[in-house]
Amino acid sequence: MTNPFTVRAEVPPAGRWRWPVWAGYAACGWAVLYGCVLLAIALDGGPLFGLPHGAWVAAPLLLAAAVAAAATVRPWGRRLPRRAVSAAVWTAAVLALGSSAFVFLNLIELATTGTVRDRHGDGDWAGFIERGCFAVGAALLVATALSWRHRTADPALAAAGHIPRGR
């Protein structure tokens, strides 16, 4: 016999959208891979965006972003304060987005002229690839931050792996 006053956890229907857990893994993988690439560039003495020591700054930040993204999908991340993890992932996303600032202009230039040039008129394919990698990372980190926020919004349902309705 059912009681109309019984409180039950809402279980989403089978076809309902679930926030992707894979985004945290993908963001972590991207940050580790690109952080290691930038670390190798820094050790070789190469620049990032034409800045001589830019890779030395970006590499540790990307490795810290990898730890923040991993905290959203690993069990030890649930023991950390929710706001701290969220702030770390959003900060990494904003920094990655800022690093990809001119990729949209490069895409327009590529579509109209068929090439990518810097302000001196020389080819800038390396800068285009650097900015494109940061744009991909920004998208992955935003997806990770949104997924983390929605998956941890209601502790009772988050523990069961479900998303509350209306969020």
CYANA upper distance limits for C-alpha pairs under 8 A (distance plus 0.5 A):
  2 THR  CA      6 THR  CA      8.25
  9 ALA  CA    156 ALA  CA      8.44
  9 ALA  CA    157 LEU  CA      7.32
 10 GLU  CA    157 LEU  CA      8.37
 10 GLU  CA    162 HIS  CA      8.45
 10 GLU  CA    164 PRO  CA      7.23
 10 GLU  CA    165 ARG  CA      7.96
 11 VAL  CA    162 HIS  CA      6.91
 11 VAL  CA    163 ILE  CA      8.34
 12 PRO  CA     16 ARG  CA      6.60
 12 PRO  CA    162 HIS  CA      7.39
 12 PRO  CA    163 ILE  CA      7.69
 12 PRO  CA    164 PRO  CA      8.47
 12 PRO  CA    165 ARG  CA      8.23
 18 ARG  CA    162 HIS  CA      8.30
 18 ARG  CA    163 ILE  CA      7.46
 19 TRP  CA    146 LEU  CA      8.42
 19 TRP  CA    147 SER  CA      5.60
 19 TRP  CA    150 HIS  CA      7.46
 19 TRP  CA    151 ARG  CA      7.43
 20 PRO  CA    144 THR  CA      8.50
 20 PRO  CA    147 SER  CA      6.65
 21 VAL  CA     25 TYR  CA      7.78
 21 VAL  CA     73 VAL  CA      7.16
 21 VAL  CA    144 THR  CA      8.20
 21 VAL  CA    147 SER  CA      7.30
 22 TRP  CA     26 ALA  CA      6.56
 23 ALA  CA     27 ALA  CA      6.47
 23 ALA  CA    140 LEU  CA      6.59
 23 ALA  CA    141 LEU  CA      8.09
 23 ALA  CA    143 ALA  CA      6.51
 23 ALA  CA    144 THR  CA      5.58
 23 ALA  CA    147 SER  CA      8.06
 24 GLY  CA     28 CYS  CA      6.53
 24 GLY  CA     69 ALA  CA      5.69
 24 GLY  CA     70 ALA  CA      6.75
 24 GLY  CA     72 THR  CA      6.66
 24 GLY  CA     73 VAL  CA      6.45
 24 GLY  CA    140 LEU  CA      8.11
 24 GLY  CA    141 LEU  CA      7.97
 24 GLY  CA    143 ALA  CA      8.34
 24 GLY  CA    144 THR  CA      5.41
 25 TYR  CA     29 GLY  CA      6.59
 25 TYR  CA     69 ALA  CA      7.60
 25 TYR  CA     70 ALA  CA      7.10
 25 TYR  CA     73 VAL  CA      7.49
 26 ALA  CA     30 TRP  CA      6.54
 26 ALA  CA    140 LEU  CA      7.35
 27 ALA  CA     31 ALA  CA      6.54
 27 ALA  CA     66 ALA  CA      7.44
 27 ALA  CA     69 ALA  CA      6.62
 27 ALA  CA    137 GLY  CA      7.01
 27 ALA  CA    140 LEU  CA      5.64
 27 ALA  CA    141 LEU  CA      6.21
 27 ALA  CA    144 THR  CA      7.52
 28 CYS  CA     32 VAL  CA      6.66
 28 CYS  CA     65 ALA  CA      7.73
 28 CYS  CA     66 ALA  CA      4.81
 28 CYS  CA     67 VAL  CA      7.55
 28 CYS  CA     68 ALA  CA      8.39
 28 CYS  CA     69 ALA  CA      5.66
 28 CYS  CA     70 ALA  CA      6.25
 29 GLY  CA     33 LEU  CA      6.54
 29 GLY  CA     66 ALA  CA      7.62
 30 TRP  CA     34 TYR  CA      6.41
 30 TRP  CA     66 ALA  CA      8.32
 30 TRP  CA    137 GLY  CA      7.05
 31 ALA  CA     35 GLY  CA      6.07
 31 ALA  CA     62 LEU  CA      5.66
 31 ALA  CA     63 LEU  CA      6.58
 31 ALA  CA     65 ALA  CA      6.83
 31 ALA  CA     66 ALA  CA      5.56
 31 ALA  CA    137 GLY  CA      7.70
 32 VAL  CA     36 CYS  CA      6.54
 32 VAL  CA     62 LEU  CA      7.35
 32 VAL  CA     63 LEU  CA      6.21
 32 VAL  CA     66 ALA  CA      6.34
 33 LEU  CA     37 VAL  CA      6.79
 34 TYR  CA     38 LEU  CA      6.61
 34 TYR  CA     59 ALA  CA      8.28
 34 TYR  CA     62 LEU  CA      7.86
 34 TYR  CA    133 CYS  CA      8.41
 35 GLY  CA     39 LEU  CA      6.54
 35 GLY  CA     58 ALA  CA      7.81
 35 GLY  CA     59 ALA  CA      5.03
 35 GLY  CA     60 PRO  CA      7.46
 35 GLY  CA     61 LEU  CA      8.36
 35 GLY  CA     62 LEU  CA      5.59
 35 GLY  CA     63 LEU  CA      6.21
 36 CYS  CA     40 ALA  CA      6.67
 36 CYS  CA     59 ALA  CA      7.35
 37 VAL  CA     41 ILE  CA      6.76
 38 LEU  CA     42 ALA  CA      6.50
 38 LEU  CA     55 ALA  CA      5.89
 38 LEU  CA     56 TRP  CA      8.08
 38 LEU  CA     58 ALA  CA      7.64
 38 LEU  CA     59 ALA  CA      5.85
 39 LEU  CA     43 LEU  CA      6.61
 39 LEU  CA     55 ALA  CA      7.09
 39 LEU  CA     56 TRP  CA      7.29
 39 LEU  CA     59 ALA  CA      5.87
 40 ALA  CA     44 ASP  CA      6.67
 41 ILE  CA     45 GLY  CA      6.77
 41 ILE  CA     46 GLY  CA      5.65
 41 ILE  CA     47 PRO  CA      7.78
 41 ILE  CA     55 ALA  CA      7.16
 42 ALA  CA     46 GLY  CA      6.10
 42 ALA  CA     47 PRO  CA      7.62
 42 ALA  CA     53 HIS  CA      7.67
 42 ALA  CA     54 GLY  CA      8.48
 42 ALA  CA     55 ALA  CA      5.62
 42 ALA  CA     56 TRP  CA      6.03
 45 GLY  CA     52 PRO  CA      7.97
 45 GLY  CA     53 HIS  CA      8.44
 46 GLY  CA     52 PRO  CA      7.11
 46 GLY  CA     53 HIS  CA      8.41
 46 GLY  CA     55 ALA  CA      8.05
 47 PRO  CA     51 LEU  CA      5.63
 47 PRO  CA     52 PRO  CA      4.88
 47 PRO  CA     53 HIS  CA      6.64
 47 PRO  CA     54 GLY  CA      6.55
 47 PRO  CA     55 ALA  CA      6.74
 48 LEU  CA     52 PRO  CA      7.26
 48 LEU  CA     53 HIS  CA      7.74
 48 LEU  CA     54 GLY  CA      5.40
 48 LEU  CA     55 ALA  CA      5.74
 48 LEU  CA    127 GLY  CA      8.40
 48 LEU  CA    130 GLU  CA      8.33
 49 PHE  CA     54 GLY  CA      7.71
 49 PHE  CA    127 GLY  CA      6.41
 49 PHE  CA    130 GLU  CA      8.08
 50 GLY  CA     54 GLY  CA      8.35
 53 HIS  CA     57 VAL  CA      7.31
 54 GLY  CA     58 ALA  CA      6.72
 55 ALA  CA     59 ALA  CA      6.31
 56 TRP  CA     60 PRO  CA      7.70
 57 VAL  CA     61 LEU  CA      7.27
 58 ALA  CA     62 LEU  CA      6.61
 59 ALA  CA     63 LEU  CA      6.84
 60 PRO  CA     64 ALA  CA      6.65
 61 LEU  CA     65 ALA  CA      6.64
 61 LEU  CA     92 ALA  CA      8.20
 62 LEU  CA     66 ALA  CA      6.73
 62 LEU  CA     92 ALA  CA      8.17
 63 LEU  CA     67 VAL  CA      7.08
 64 ALA  CA     68 ALA  CA      6.87
 65 ALA  CA     69 ALA  CA      6.58
 65 ALA  CA     88 ALA  CA      7.76
 65 ALA  CA     89 VAL  CA      7.11
 65 ALA  CA     92 ALA  CA      6.17
 66 ALA  CA     70 ALA  CA      6.53
 67 VAL  CA     71 ALA  CA      6.68
 68 ALA  CA     72 THR  CA      7.38
 68 ALA  CA     85 VAL  CA      6.67
 68 ALA  CA     88 ALA  CA      6.45
 68 ALA  CA     89 VAL  CA      6.21
 69 ALA  CA     73 VAL  CA      7.75
 69 ALA  CA     89 VAL  CA      6.84
 69 ALA  CA    141 LEU  CA      7.88
 69 ALA  CA    144 THR  CA      7.38
 70 ALA  CA     74 ARG  CA      6.45
 70 ALA  CA     77 GLY  CA      7.93
 71 ALA  CA     75 PRO  CA      8.12
 71 ALA  CA     76 TRP  CA      7.19
 71 ALA  CA     77 GLY  CA      4.47
 71 ALA  CA     78 ARG  CA      7.88
 71 ALA  CA     85 VAL  CA      7.36
 72 THR  CA     77 GLY  CA      6.25
 72 THR  CA     78 ARG  CA      8.03
 72 THR  CA     85 VAL  CA      7.67
 72 THR  CA    144 THR  CA      7.94
 72 THR  CA    148 TRP  CA      6.38
 73 VAL  CA     77 GLY  CA      7.41
 74 ARG  CA     78 ARG  CA      7.95
 75 PRO  CA     79 ARG  CA      8.00
 76 TRP  CA     80 LEU  CA      7.69
 77 GLY  CA     85 VAL  CA      8.18
 78 ARG  CA     82 ARG  CA      7.94
 80 LEU  CA     84 ALA  CA      7.73
 80 LEU  CA     85 VAL  CA      7.51
 81 PRO  CA     85 VAL  CA      7.05
 82 ARG  CA     86 SER  CA      6.68
 82 ARG  CA    152 THR  CA      8.33
 83 ARG  CA     87 ALA  CA      6.39
 84 ALA  CA     88 ALA  CA      6.63
 85 VAL  CA     89 VAL  CA      6.76
 86 SER  CA     90 TRP  CA      6.59
 86 SER  CA    145 ALA  CA      6.67
 86 SER  CA    148 TRP  CA      7.80
 86 SER  CA    149 ARG  CA      7.73
 87 ALA  CA     91 THR  CA      6.43
 88 ALA  CA     92 ALA  CA      6.72
 89 VAL  CA     93 ALA  CA      6.66
 89 VAL  CA    141 LEU  CA      6.92
 89 VAL  CA    142 VAL  CA      8.26
 89 VAL  CA    144 THR  CA      7.99
 89 VAL  CA    145 ALA  CA      6.37
 90 TRP  CA     94 VAL  CA      6.66
 90 TRP  CA    141 LEU  CA      7.73
 90 TRP  CA    142 VAL  CA      7.38
 90 TRP  CA    145 ALA  CA      6.77
 91 THR  CA     95 LEU  CA      6.71
 92 ALA  CA     96 ALA  CA      6.59
 92 ALA  CA    138 ALA  CA      8.26
 92 ALA  CA    141 LEU  CA      7.63
 93 ALA  CA     97 LEU  CA      6.54
 93 ALA  CA    137 GLY  CA      7.92
 93 ALA  CA    138 ALA  CA      5.31
 93 ALA  CA    139 ALA  CA      8.07
 93 ALA  CA    141 LEU  CA      5.64
 93 ALA  CA    142 VAL  CA      6.40
 94 VAL  CA     98 GLY  CA      6.57
 94 VAL  CA    138 ALA  CA      7.61
 95 LEU  CA     99 SER  CA      6.72
 95 LEU  CA    138 ALA  CA      8.45
 96 ALA  CA    100 SER  CA      6.91
 96 ALA  CA    134 PHE  CA      5.71
 96 ALA  CA    135 ALA  CA      7.20
 96 ALA  CA    137 GLY  CA      6.93
 96 ALA  CA    138 ALA  CA      5.54
 97 LEU  CA    101 ALA  CA      6.96
 97 LEU  CA    134 PHE  CA      7.12
 97 LEU  CA    135 ALA  CA      6.48
 97 LEU  CA    138 ALA  CA      5.68
 99 SER  CA    131 ARG  CA      6.88
 99 SER  CA    134 PHE  CA      6.64
 99 SER  CA    135 ALA  CA      8.26
100 SER  CA    130 GLU  CA      8.30
100 SER  CA    131 ARG  CA      4.83
100 SER  CA    132 GLY  CA      6.97
100 SER  CA    133 CYS  CA      8.31
100 SER  CA    134 PHE  CA      5.77
100 SER  CA    135 ALA  CA      5.68
101 ALA  CA    131 ARG  CA      7.77
102 PHE  CA    106 ASN  CA      6.75
102 PHE  CA    131 ARG  CA      7.63
103 VAL  CA    107 LEU  CA      6.66
103 VAL  CA    128 PHE  CA      6.94
103 VAL  CA    131 ARG  CA      6.08
103 VAL  CA    132 GLY  CA      6.59
103 VAL  CA    135 ALA  CA      8.03
104 PHE  CA    108 ILE  CA      6.86
105 LEU  CA    109 GLU  CA      6.67
106 ASN  CA    110 LEU  CA      6.48
106 ASN  CA    116 VAL  CA      6.62
106 ASN  CA    128 PHE  CA      7.24
107 LEU  CA    111 ALA  CA      6.63
108 ILE  CA    112 THR  CA      6.69
109 GLU  CA    113 THR  CA      6.20
109 GLU  CA    114 GLY  CA      7.58
109 GLU  CA    115 THR  CA      7.28
109 GLU  CA    116 VAL  CA      6.73
110 LEU  CA    114 GLY  CA      5.08
110 LEU  CA    115 THR  CA      5.33
110 LEU  CA    116 VAL  CA      6.11
111 ALA  CA    115 THR  CA      8.41
115 THR  CA    123 GLY  CA      7.94
116 VAL  CA    123 GLY  CA      6.31
116 VAL  CA    124 ASP  CA      6.07
116 VAL  CA    125 TRP  CA      6.70
116 VAL  CA    128 PHE  CA      7.84
117 ARG  CA    121 GLY  CA      5.81
117 ARG  CA    122 ASP  CA      5.71
117 ARG  CA    123 GLY  CA      4.86
117 ARG  CA    124 ASP  CA      5.33
117 ARG  CA    125 TRP  CA      8.05
118 ASP  CA    122 ASP  CA      6.07
118 ASP  CA    123 GLY  CA      6.74
118 ASP  CA    124 ASP  CA      5.83
124 ASP  CA    128 PHE  CA      6.76
125 TRP  CA    129 ILE  CA      6.66
126 ALA  CA    130 GLU  CA      6.69
127 GLY  CA    131 ARG  CA      6.61
128 PHE  CA    132 GLY  CA      6.50
129 ILE  CA    133 CYS  CA      6.60
130 GLU  CA    134 PHE  CA      6.95
131 ARG  CA    135 ALA  CA      6.69
132 GLY  CA    136 VAL  CA      6.81
133 CYS  CA    137 GLY  CA      6.74
134 PHE  CA    138 ALA  CA      6.54
135 ALA  CA    139 ALA  CA      6.83
136 VAL  CA    140 LEU  CA      6.81
137 GLY  CA    141 LEU  CA      6.53
138 ALA  CA    142 VAL  CA      6.60
139 ALA  CA    143 ALA  CA      6.72
140 LEU  CA    144 THR  CA      6.59
141 LEU  CA    145 ALA  CA      6.58
142 VAL  CA    146 LEU  CA      6.66
143 ALA  CA    147 SER  CA      6.49
144 THR  CA    148 TRP  CA      6.52
145 ALA  CA    149 ARG  CA      6.65
146 LEU  CA    150 HIS  CA      6.70
147 SER  CA    151 ARG  CA      6.41
148 TRP  CA    152 THR  CA      6.53
149 ARG  CA    153 ALA  CA      6.40
150 HIS  CA    163 ILE  CA      7.37
150 HIS  CA    167 ARG  CA      7.42
151 ARG  CA    158 ALA  CA      6.06
151 ARG  CA    161 GLY  CA      7.89
151 ARG  CA    162 HIS  CA      7.85
151 ARG  CA    163 ILE  CA      6.65
152 THR  CA    158 ALA  CA      5.88
153 ALA  CA    158 ALA  CA      7.54
153 ALA  CA    163 ILE  CA      8.49
153 ALA  CA    164 PRO  CA      8.39
154 ASP  CA    158 ALA  CA      6.24
154 ASP  CA    163 ILE  CA      8.25
154 ASP  CA    164 PRO  CA      7.36
155 PRO  CA    159 ALA  CA      6.50
156 ALA  CA    160 ALA  CA      7.29
157 LEU  CA    161 GLY  CA      6.68
157 LEU  CA    162 HIS  CA      5.68
157 LEU  CA    163 ILE  CA      6.77
157 LEU  CA    164 PRO  CA      7.10
158 ALA  CA    162 HIS  CA      6.10
158 ALA  CA    163 ILE  CA      7.09
163 ILE  CA    167 ARG  CA      8.03
